[in-house]
Amino acid sequence: MHYTNEQKKRLRKFNLRSSILHTEGNLIENFNIIQRIFPTSDLVKRDLIIQNQKAVLCYLSSVADEDKIAQFINTISSYTDETELFITNNTVRSNQILEIETAILNGNSILLVEGDPVGFVYSTGKVLQRPYTPPSIDNSLRGTKISFVETEQANIALLRRFIKSRDFQIKQVEIGNENKCKVSMAYIDGLVDEDLLAGVEETISKIKLDSIISASHLAQLIERNPFSPFPQYFTTERPDVAATTLLEGKVVLILDRSSEVIILPINFAIFFKTIDDYSARAWVASFNRILRVVAFFLTIFLPGIYIAIISFNYEIVPLKLLLSIGESRAKVPFDPLFEAIVMEITLEMLREAAIRLPAPISTTVGIVGGIVIGQAAVQAGIVSNIMVIVVALTAISSFIIPNYEMASSLRVIRFPFMIMASLFGLIGLVVSTMVLMIHGLSLSSYNKPYTLPFSPLNRDAFKDTIIRIPLKYLWKKQDKRNEE
């Protein structure tokens, strides 16, 4: 058997000269090999006698199911002439040390018999799965009240509850060197683009890391432009969202040990839509989406516009409002940029504190901290009343963005805009906007433009972007397209 350089290094790490078990079936020698690989206290050794021959059953107690092991031991102990036939039919034979190592890590038990140069792998893996719970990040108003869990097969089963079709298919890819992890690519045959499927599989197979723990780690590894301020991946913990995107011809990546899945490819508009929009009437859903777009612009531009107007372009402000602003800033010794940065950083600190603290305390800290600090800063003359209002509106706007990754990116993007506004006024904001637009136009997600359907223009897609037409006409249009 051909081994890679990494596998050879692992064998040398265990001080093993050979990649297979003892050829003469020396029981002590074979168990010593396993003990050398797993010098840990949860490696269990059970001595057995099978047809007058010594045998050893070894496994990791932390990941193996003790009930299955007890049942296996009782079965092979009670059988006489049929014991060998039972073991042959219910186990997998292997003499490869690395295969035996992987089997033990997966919770399986290894039966070693005196005089037999192979190990018998018996499936005793323990299924560790928490109960299904409501989504904690992607809040559900009128959709499903269940979220993904950390078990791959359970997540696939959830998707199959929503998509009962033989065209719903799964393809598995294994990644990781030391701590291997399975990634399942879910798609609907006939709807998915074959080039997209091949591109995603190729990207995943090129990942060479020792371990990948969560879906967010994998998503960052497969995005094409990691230095972009815009997220190029979309993660969700809701199976109804994943099922909907599968029906649109997208690929869903399911990572074992992660309660989120990754959706590919994506575009900019997907961050402003939620699955709950389709549970509301068209006018309500459209209003909510327009509100999110307005919140997007306020989050980025509002502090910068305030700084630009106060520092450079105050002539465009009505006289009465200008006098009010001047009166509120009369006792403030700092320029507007310093005001804005102090308040924005204070707000971000309060936000992070609210996330890290226990839930009953976090709400109190966020509300009381914001009110007390804001009021004290105004009375001390560090910031003006108008700046407190601007920062509060900016914070509220960022909360309206339904996707956490996009909302977090916008919180960072507004700082360069504030600096450009303090240096060049409204001209700086215009230049910054042009740079951001050019960058967005240059992005793509697996050969799909990031700015779809705005550029290139797709009029049909506009019916489910900023506005949403009634489902009766939207789905009728999709059905006609599928028939064609």
NORKA-V981392 format. One record per pair of residues at least 4 apart in sequence whose ideal C-beta (glycine too) atoms are under 7 Angstrom apart, sorted by the first residue. I is the first residue (numbers start at 1). J is the second residue. If there is no record, write none. Layout:
I,J + I,J
//
This chain:
1,19 + 1,96 + 3,7 + 3,8 + 3,19 + 5,9 + 6,10 + 6,177 + 7,11 + 7,98 + 8,12 + 9,13 + 10,14 + 10,98 + 11,16 + 11,19 + 11,97 + 14,36 + 14,37 + 15,36 + 16,33 + 16,97 + 19,96 + 19,97 + 19,98 + 20,95 + 20,96 + 20,97 + 21,30 + 21,33 + 21,95 + 21,97 + 21,117 + 21,118 + 21,119 + 22,26 + 22,29 + 22,30 + 22,117 + 23,117 + 24,117 + 25,114 + 25,115 + 25,116 + 25,117 + 26,30 + 27,31 + 27,54 + 27,56 + 27,112 + 27,114 + 28,32 + 29,33 + 30,112 + 31,35 + 31,45 + 31,56 + 31,58 + 31,112 + 32,36 + 33,37 + 33,97 + 34,38 + 34,58 + 34,100 + 34,110 + 35,39 + 35,43 + 37,101 + 38,43 + 38,60 + 38,104 + 42,60 + 42,61 + 42,62 + 43,58 + 43,60 + 44,58 + 44,59 + 44,61 + 45,56 + 45,58 + 46,56 + 46,57 + 46,73 + 47,56 + 48,55 + 48,56 + 48,57 + 48,73 + 49,54 + 49,55 + 50,55 + 50,76 + 50,83 + 50,113 + 51,83 + 53,113 + 53,114 + 53,115 + 54,114 + 55,111 + 55,112 + 55,113 + 55,114 + 56,112 + 57,73 + 57,109 + 57,111 + 58,110 + 59,64 + 59,69 + 59,104 + 59,109 + 59,110 + 59,124 + 60,64 + 60,104 + 63,107 + 63,125 + 63,126 + 64,69 + 64,107 + 64,109 + 64,124 + 64,125 + 64,126 + 65,69 + 65,124 + 65,125 + 65,126 + 66,70 + 67,71 + 68,72 + 68,124 + 69,73 + 69,109 + 69,124 + 70,74 + 71,75 + 72,76 + 72,109 + 72,122 + 72,124 + 73,77 + 74,78 + 75,79 + 75,86 + 76,83 + 76,86 + 76,87 + 79,83 + 79,86 + 82,86 + 83,87 + 84,88 + 85,89 + 86,90 + 87,91 + 87,120 + 90,122 + 91,111 + 91,120 + 91,121 + 91,122 + 92,121 + 93,118 + 93,120 + 94,99 + 94,100 + 94,118 + 94,119 + 94,121 + 95,117 + 95,118 + 95,119 + 96,100 + 97,101 + 98,102 + 99,103 + 100,104 + 100,110 + 100,119 + 101,105 + 102,106 + 103,108 + 103,110 + 103,121 + 104,108 + 104,110 + 106,125 + 107,124 + 107,125 + 107,126 + 108,121 + 108,122 + 108,123 + 108,124 + 108,125 + 109,122 + 109,124 + 110,119 + 110,121 + 111,119 + 111,120 + 111,122 + 112,119 + 129,149 + 129,151 + 129,154 + 130,149 + 130,150 + 132,146 + 132,147 + 132,149 + 133,147 + 134,140 + 134,145 + 134,146 + 134,147 + 135,139 + 135,140 + 135,147 + 135,237 + 135,238 + 137,237 + 137,404 + 138,236 + 138,237 + 138,238 + 138,241 + 140,144 + 140,145 + 140,238 + 140,276 + 141,276 + 142,276 + 142,279 + 143,238 + 143,240 + 143,275 + 143,276 + 143,279 + 144,238 + 144,239 + 144,240 + 146,239 + 147,237 + 147,238 + 147,259 + 148,155 + 148,158 + 148,237 + 148,239 + 148,259 + 148,260 + 148,261 + 149,154 + 149,155 + 149,259 + 150,257 + 150,258 + 150,259 + 151,155 + 152,156 + 152,182 + 152,184 + 152,254 + 152,256 + 153,157 + 154,158 + 155,159 + 155,254 + 155,261 + 156,160 + 156,170 + 156,184 + 156,186 + 156,254 + 157,161 + 158,239 + 159,163 + 159,186 + 159,239 + 159,242 + 159,243 + 160,164 + 160,168 + 162,239 + 162,240 + 162,243 + 163,168 + 163,243 + 163,246 + 165,188 + 167,188 + 167,189 + 167,190 + 168,188 + 169,187 + 169,189 + 170,184 + 170,186 + 171,185 + 171,201 + 172,182 + 172,184 + 173,183 + 173,185 + 173,201 + 173,204 + 173,205 + 174,180 + 174,182 + 175,181 + 175,183 + 175,204 + 175,207 + 175,212 + 176,180 + 176,181 + 176,209 + 176,210 + 176,211 + 176,212 + 177,208 + 177,209 + 177,210 + 178,210 + 178,211 + 179,210 + 179,211 + 181,212 + 181,255 + 181,256 + 181,257 + 182,256 + 183,204 + 183,218 + 183,253 + 183,255 + 184,254 + 185,200 + 185,201 + 185,251 + 185,253 + 186,246 + 186,252 + 186,254 + 187,192 + 187,197 + 187,246 + 187,251 + 188,192 + 188,246 + 188,247 + 191,249 + 192,196 + 192,197 + 192,249 + 192,251 + 193,197 + 193,249 + 194,198 + 195,199 + 196,200 + 196,251 + 196,265 + 196,446 + 197,201 + 197,251 + 198,202 + 199,203 + 199,446 + 200,204 + 200,251 + 200,264 + 200,446 + 201,205 + 202,206 + 203,222 + 204,222 + 207,221 + 212,217 + 212,218 + 213,217 + 213,257 + 214,258 + 215,219 + 215,235 + 215,255 + 215,258 + 215,260 + 215,261 + 215,262 + 216,220 + 216,235 + 216,260 + 217,221 + 218,222 + 218,253 + 218,255 + 218,262 + 219,223 + 219,233 + 219,235 + 219,262 + 220,226 + 223,232 + 223,233 + 224,232 + 224,444 + 225,232 + 225,443 + 228,232 + 228,439 + 228,443 + 229,409 + 229,412 + 229,413 + 230,409 + 230,440 + 230,443 + 231,405 + 231,406 + 231,409 + 232,266 + 232,443 + 232,445 + 233,262 + 233,264 + 233,266 + 234,263 + 234,266 + 234,270 + 235,260 + 235,261 + 235,262 + 236,241 + 236,242 + 236,260 + 236,261 + 236,263 + 237,259 + 237,260 + 238,242 + 238,275 + 239,243 + 240,244 + 240,275 + 241,245 + 241,275 + 242,246 + 242,252 + 242,261 + 242,263 + 243,247 + 244,248 + 244,275 + 245,250 + 245,252 + 245,263 + 246,250 + 246,252 + 250,263 + 250,264 + 250,265 + 251,264 + 252,261 + 252,263 + 253,261 + 253,262 + 253,264 + 254,261 + 264,445 + 264,446 + 265,445 + 265,446 + 265,448 + 266,270 + 266,445 + 267,445 + 267,448 + 267,450 + 267,451 + 267,452 + 268,440 + 268,450 + 268,451 + 269,273 + 269,453 + 269,465 + 271,403 + 271,406 + 272,289 + 272,292 + 272,293 + 272,402 + 273,277 + 273,289 + 274,402 + 276,280 + 277,285 + 277,288 + 277,289 + 277,468 + 278,471 + 280,284 + 280,285 + 281,285 + 282,286 + 282,468 + 282,469 + 282,470 + 283,287 + 284,288 + 285,289 + 285,468 + 286,290 + 286,467 + 286,468 + 287,291 + 288,292 + 289,293 + 289,466 + 289,467 + 289,468 + 290,294 + 290,466 + 291,295 + 291,400 + 292,296 + 292,400 + 292,401 + 292,402 + 293,297 + 293,466 + 294,298 + 295,299 + 295,397 + 295,400 + 295,401 + 296,300 + 296,401 + 296,410 + 297,301 + 298,302 + 298,393 + 298,394 + 298,397 + 299,394 + 299,397 + 299,398 + 299,410 + 299,414 + 300,410 + 300,413 + 300,414 + 300,417 + 301,305 + 301,417 + 301,429 + 302,306 + 302,390 + 302,393 + 302,394 + 303,307 + 303,340 + 303,344 + 303,390 + 303,394 + 303,414 + 303,418 + 304,308 + 304,414 + 304,417 + 304,418 + 304,421 + 304,429 + 305,309 + 305,429 + 306,310 + 306,336 + 306,390 + 307,311 + 307,336 + 307,337 + 307,340 + 307,418 + 307,421 + 307,422 + 308,312 + 308,313 + 308,421 + 308,425 + 308,426 + 308,428 + 308,429 + 309,313 + 309,314 + 309,316 + 309,317 + 310,314 + 310,325 + 310,336 + 311,335 + 311,336 + 311,422 + 311,425 + 312,425 + 313,425 + 313,426 + 314,322 + 317,321 + 317,322 + 318,322 + 319,323 + 320,324 + 321,325 + 322,326 + 323,327 + 324,328 + 325,329 + 325,386 + 326,330 + 328,384 + 328,385 + 328,386 + 329,384 + 331,381 + 332,339 + 332,381 + 332,383 + 332,384 + 334,338 + 334,339 + 336,340 + 336,422 + 337,341 + 337,418 + 337,422 + 338,342 + 339,343 + 339,383 + 339,384 + 339,387 + 340,344 + 340,387 + 340,418 + 341,345 + 342,346 + 342,382 + 342,383 + 343,347 + 343,383 + 343,387 + 343,388 + 343,391 + 344,348 + 344,391 + 345,349 + 346,350 + 346,373 + 347,351 + 347,391 + 347,395 + 348,352 + 348,411 + 349,353 + 350,354 + 350,366 + 350,369 + 350,370 + 351,355 + 352,356 + 353,357 + 353,365 + 354,362 + 354,365 + 354,366 + 357,361 + 357,362 + 357,365 + 358,362 + 361,365 + 362,366 + 363,367 + 364,368 + 365,369 + 366,370 + 367,371 + 368,372 + 369,373 + 370,374 + 371,375 + 372,376 + 373,377 + 374,378 + 374,388 + 375,379 + 376,380 + 377,382 + 377,383 + 378,383 + 378,385 + 378,388 + 383,387 + 383,388 + 385,389 + 386,390 + 387,391 + 388,392 + 389,393 + 390,394 + 391,395 + 392,396 + 393,397 + 394,398 + 395,399 + 398,407 + 398,410 + 398,411 + 401,406 + 401,407 + 401,410 + 403,407 + 404,408 + 405,409 + 406,410 + 407,411 + 409,413 + 410,414 + 413,417 + 414,418 + 415,419 + 416,420 + 416,432 + 417,421 + 417,429 + 417,432 + 418,422 + 419,423 + 420,424 + 420,428 + 420,429 + 420,431 + 420,432 + 421,425 + 421,428 + 421,429 + 423,428 + 424,428 + 426,430 + 427,431 + 428,432 + 429,433 + 430,434 + 431,435 + 432,436 + 433,437 + 434,438 + 435,439 + 436,440 + 437,441 + 438,442 + 439,443 + 440,450 + 440,451 + 441,451 + 441,455 + 443,450 + 444,448 + 444,449 + 444,450 + 445,450 + 448,452 + 449,455 + 449,456 + 451,455 + 452,458 + 452,461 + 453,457 + 453,458 + 453,461 + 453,462 + 453,465 + 460,477 + 461,465 + 463,469 + 463,474 + 464,468 + 464,474 + 469,473 + 469,474 + 470,474 + 471,475 + 472,476 + 473,477 + 474,478 + 475,479 + 476,480 + 477,481 + 478,482 + 479,483 + 480,484
//
